[in-house]
Amino acid sequence: MKTGQPARDSVAPQRIEVLVPMRWGDMDAYGHINNVQIVRMLEEARIAAFGPPRGAGLPGVEPPAALFNDVEEGIMTLVVEHKVRYVRTLEYRNIPAVVEIWVGAVKGASFDLHYLIKDPETREDCVKATTHLAFVAEDTGRVRRLTPGQKEKLERYQA
């Protein structure tokens, strides 16, 4: 590291905060949000923060970082992997959960999104998760490299 430049991990990423409703049917027999529904909540946060895939749900509210709705025709945004860690149970409440989302690693053809789901009343951390995504050509199924414009949109929210 060069002298006079701050360390990369000393700079906090700009996080996007999204409110994601908890549905009555999301509860399991123990009264907390079921693990399968947690992954749905991650998806809802991701779409609220970065926009719906091209054509779906548009026109609509402009997301903080329009990324997915600007993808060209014939390109799909696909989930490669989810990692979910349950820190404490997320109890059902009739108010939306707080989800913070930010960008982690950005590679040539893929990137990571990080999430923190918090209890809306106590603000305690309940779930920490990561989604690895890639853009894929619909006709060939091959991964497509990120464009400079896509990388620029991600940088603002990168850790």
N, C-alpha and C positions, 0 to 999 in steps of 0.2 A: 504494500500500500504506500502511495506517495505521501510525503509529509504535507500537512495542511489540508488534506481531503478527509472528510468524515468517513468512518467505516460504514459500509452499506447497511449492516444490520442495526446501526444506531439510529437510522432514519425510519420512523414509523410509517407504514404505508397508509395511503388515504383509503379508508374503508367506506363502503357504501352500506348504509343501514336501511334494511327493508323490514316491514311489518308483514308477517305471514299468519293468516288466520289459522287457528286450531279448530278443527271440526269435531262435533260431538262423536261422530263415527270413527275418529282417529284414535280414540281411547281403546286400550286393551282392558282385560279383566282386572288389572291392578289399578286402573284409574289414571294411568299416565299415557302419554302419546306412544303408540306402538312404533317399533323400530322401522317397519316398512314405511309408515307414514312420515317418519323423519326424512327419508330419502325424497319423498314427494315434496316436503317443505324446502329441501335444498334446491330442488328443481324450480319451485315457485320463486325462491329468492334469486336464483340465477337468471331467470327470465325477466323478473322485475328490474334487476340491476343492469343487464346487458341486452335486453330486448328479446322479443320472440323471434324464432327462425323466420327468415324471409317469407313474406306473404301471409303468414299465419297471424291472426289477431290484429292486423293493421287495417286502417289507421288506429292509433291508440295513443296512450300516454308515452311521451318520449322518455326512454330510460336514461339514467345518469351517464351510462357509457354505452351508447348504441354500437354494438358489435355484431350480434347475431342477425339482426334485421338488415344489415348492410352487406351480407354475404351474397356474392353473385349467384346467378341462376346455375343450377347443376352442382352446387357445393353444399354438403350437409355438415352441420356441426354435431359431432358425435362424442358421447361419453366413452372414454377408454377404460376408466377405472374410478371407483369411489373408495374412499377410506373414511370410516366413521368411528369415532371414539365417543362413547357415552360416559360423560363425566358424572352426571347425576340425572335422575329421572326428570323429565319435563312433564309436570302435572298439567292436566287439561284445565284450561281457563277459557272463559268466553270472551277473551281479548286476545289480539294477535301476539304471537311470539316475536321477539326481536332477533333479527338475523343480521350479523355483520358479515360482509363478503369483501374479499380483496384478492389480488393476483399474486401468485407465488412465482415459481420458475416459468420463464418463457423460453422455449427452445425454438429451433428452426421451423418445426412443423406441429408443435403442440404447446400447451400451457396448462398451468394448474390454477384452480380457484380454491381459496380457503374460506371456510365458514366458521362462524361461532354463533350457535343458537343459544339465546339467553331467555330465562324465565322473564315474562313481561312485567311481573310484579316485583320480584326480588332482585332482578338483574343478575342473578347468579348464572355462571356458565353451565350449560347442560350438555351441549354436544359440540365437539370439534370435528370438522370434516374437511376433506379435500376431494376435489373432482379433477381428474386429468382429462382434457378435451383435445380433439384434433378436428381439423377441417378435412373432409374427404370428398373426392370427386364421385358424384353419383354414378356416372357411367362406367368408371373403371374400378371403383372401390379403393383407389390409391390415395394415400395421405397427401395433402397439398401443403406446401410451405406457407407460413404466415406472410402476409404482405407487409411492407413498411407501414402502411396506414393502420393495419390491425395491431402491429407491435406498438405503434404510437398510442393507440387507444388504451392498450393494456398497461403501458408504462406508468400512467398517472396513478394507478391503483396497485402497483407492484411493490412487494415487500423487499 
